[in-house]
Amino acid sequence: MSTSKDNWKPEETRYFFQLYAEERRKGNKVGQQMNKVGKKNIMDAFELRFKKGFFNWKRDYKNKYDSSRKKYIRIRMLTQNRTGLGYDNMGRIDMSDDWWKERERVNGMVGQLLSAGKPPM
């Protein structure tokens, strides 16, 4: 059985957020929380496709949602009001090393984002 400490593959992350958005559109997110129906639908569809053994909403899915949201906010702060940004064919920010060094000088959290390669947008 896997744990939420496992690294999620990009395909798994994308699929999770596709499922999350779908359940939100269906009205299964009330306020800040996904309701029981939405949680069950996400967990069932994710398990059917990936068979990772993620059966605990808070430990497995909510933690992924929260950590991804924090990373997204950091990336938005990094790219907000910046013109001329380039992206590679995977949707990752593709800028020169000098650009990254300048961003890191201004904002120390860039190093955290780069630890796993250039961040996606």
Secondary structure, DSSP 8 states (H G I E B T S, - for coil): ---TTS---HHHHHHHHHHHHHHHHTT-EETTEE-HHHHHHHHHHHHHHH------IIIIIIHHHHHHHHHHHHHHHHHTT--S--B-TTSBB---HHHHHHHHHH-TTHHHHHTTSS-B-
